[in-house]
Amino acid sequence: MFKFVVLAALVASAIATPARISHGEPVDIEHYKYQVSVQYLGAHECGGTIIGERWVVTAAHCIKDYDHVTLSVHAGVTNFNEVGQKREVAYRYEHPEFNADTLENDIAVLELWDDLEFNDKVGAANLPSSGADPASGTDAVITGWGADQEGGWASEHLLALTVHIDDRSTCKISSAVTGVLGSQLCASAHRGGPCHGDFGGPLVIDGTFVGIMASSISCGHPEYSALYTNVASFVDFIDEVIASAGRR
């Protein structure tokens, strides 16, 4: 019971207020052109990752309470005050077995009404091979908009942080939870990590979109790993969503 209560608190933290990567460094969108802002009624809610001209992947917990007509994405911007490309969401596909209590299957695919125009600021990340598993110790990059420390002001400038993949069987995501499912990943940094509103955004290794930010303790508490959805476990789900849209 105690384990469930602690994990529930971690989930609540993930669903709370937007938006920061703790101790991230300012970067330009040209180097992370797959990154988008997923917005609710025009305001930043979560991160997202472009996987095709009409397709964005985010966390299911980010959009579970919202109708698709209230959602949009903002692509191609380093700073929120830039124009970039804004697209309305036509359909949302939440994983049918998403569990909001445990964040299992925390993935959703957004289909846009109009295609994004790929250019030097907008482009797709590569999907991993189905079943691939990044090795423990591998460096990865997370990106998002937010403050450089917990309690700080949200940044209008895109931030990035290098993290490393942690051993799935021994990583701690809270004081009472050690180890995660095969469909999840752990990653951490010596200082900093993802925080509210960065969730839904990408974890990337050498241009390959391997994880979706799901939750973390205290914006990257040094004693704990952040939790990510393992994208390689859901490639078949993504492919089926795209195929079903083609049959519509």
N, C-alpha and C positions, 0 to 999 in steps of 0.2 A: 504493500500500500504506500509506504514512504517513497519507494522508487517511482511509483506512478505520480504522486503529488509533485515531486521534484521535476519530473519530466513534463508534467502539465504546466508548471511554472515556466519552464524553458520554452514551451510552445507558446504560451501567452506572451512571453517576451518577443517572440518572432512576429507576432501578429499586431503588436502595439504600434506606437508612433513612428513615422518616417524619420530619418534616413541618414546613415553615416557609415563610412569605413574608417575605423579608428587607426590613426597614425599612417594613413595612406599618403602617397606623394602625388602632386598634381601631374596629370598627363593629358595628351591631346587625343581627341577621338579618332584621328587618322590612324593611330596605332591600335585602336580597340573598336573598330568600326562596326562590330557586331553588337555592341552594347546599346540598349535602348532604355528609356524611362517608360515604365508602364504606369499609366495615369488613370485616376478615377475622377470624373467630372473636371478634367483638365489640370488636376494637381498630382504631383509625383506621389506614387504609392509604393512601387517596388521596381527592381531592376528586371531586365529581360534580355534575351539573346536572340538575334536574328539567325535563322537557319535556312531561310529562303526569301525570295522577294515578297512573298505574301504570308510568311510564317514567322512567328515569334514564340519562344518557349520561356515560361516563367514558373514560379512555384504555385501550386494549387491553393495553398493557404492565402496567397496574396489576393486572389480574385474570387474566392469561394462565396463571398457574401454579395457580389455585385452582378447585376445584369450586364450582358455584353454591350448594350447600348450606352452604358455609362463609362465604358473603357476605351482608351486610345493609347497609342504609343508615339513617342517622340524620339526620332532617330537623327543621327548625324550632327550632334551638338556636343561641344566640350563644356559650354556654359549654358545654363537654362535660359539666359536672355537671348540666345541665338535663335534664328528662325528654324533651321533644320527642316526635317520632313515629319509632318504629323499625319497619322493615319487612324481612322476609326476601326474598331474591332467589329467584324461581321459575325463571327462565331467564336465561342470559347469551348474548349474540350478539356475538361478536368478528368484526371484519371479516375475511372469508375471505382477503384478500390482505395482512393485517398482516405487516410485516417487523420483527422484533424487533431486527435489526442496524442498520437505518437509520431506524426509527420511521415508515416510510411506512404510511399507512392506520391510524394509531394511534387507533382509535376502537372502542368497544364499547357496546352498548345492554343495559341491565339491565331485565328485566321483574319487577315485584314481585308477591308472592303476593296482597297486599291493597292496595287503593287508598290513597294518601295523602289526608288530609282537608285541602283547601285552606282557608287562613285568613289572618290578617294576618302569619303567620310562615312559611307554606308555600305556594308557588305555582310556576308554570312560567315559564321564560324563553321568549321568542319565538325560533323558528328563523329563520334568514336565508332569503332566496330562493335557490333552487338556482343555483349559479354566481356569486353575488354576491361582490364582492371589496372589502374595506375599503381606503380610500385611504391611502397612505403619509402619516404625520403625524397621523392621526386618533387622538384620545385614547380609551383603553379602560380597563376596570377588571378587575383580577384579585382573587380572594378565596380565603381558606383559613385554616387554623389553623396557628400555628407561631411560632417565635422571630422577633425583629426583626433578627437578624443571624446570619451563619454561625457555627455552633458554640454558639449560645445555646440556652436551654431552650425547648422547645415551649410555645406559648401555649395556654391553654384558651379564650382569647377569639378570636373571629373577627377576622381582619385583612383590610384591603383596601389596594391600591396602584394608583395611576393610572400607566399605561404608555402609550406611543405606538407605533402600527404603523410598522414599518420597511420600507424598500424591499426587496422579496423578492429582487431580483436582486443586490443588493450587500450585504445584511446578513451579518454574520459570526457564526456560532453556535459556532465554535471557532477556534483559531489556524490550522487547516488547511482549514476549510470555509467558503466564501463562497457565498451564494445557496442558495435552497431550492426545492422543487418547488411547482407551482401548487396542490397539495393541502395545502400547509403555509403558515404565516404566521410572521413574525418580529415581535417587539415588545420594547421595552426602556424603562427609566426612567433618569433621571439618577443615581438611587441606589436599589439594591435590585432585587428580582425574585423569581420563584418558586423554590422549592427542594424537596428530597425530601419526598414526602408531599403537597405541594400539587398535584403532577401529577395529571392527570385532572380538575382543576377548571376553572371557566369563565373565559374571556376575553369580556367583554361590552361592547357599545357601545350606549348608549341603550336598554337593556333587551333587546337582541338578542344571542343567544348565538353569537358568531362564531368562537370558538376554544377548543381544549382544551389545557391546559398539558401539554407533552410532555417538555421537558428544558431545563436551563440550566447555565451554568458558574458555580460558586462563588456560588450564590444571587443571581444578578444582577450578575456582574462587569461593571464599566463599559465594558470594551472589546468586549463581546459581546452579541448579542441572545439572548433566550430563544426556543425553538422551540415552535410551537403547531400542532395539527391544524386545518386550515381547514374549519370545519363546513359551509360552503356547498357544498363539494365532495362532501359525504356526505348531503345531504338525501334523495336518492333511496334510498340505503341505509337510512336511518332509516325512511322511509315504507314500504319493502318489509318491514322487520322487523315493524313495527306491523301492517301488512296481513296478513302471514303468521300472526301470532298470532290475528288475528280469524278466520282460516280453520281454525284448529286444532280 
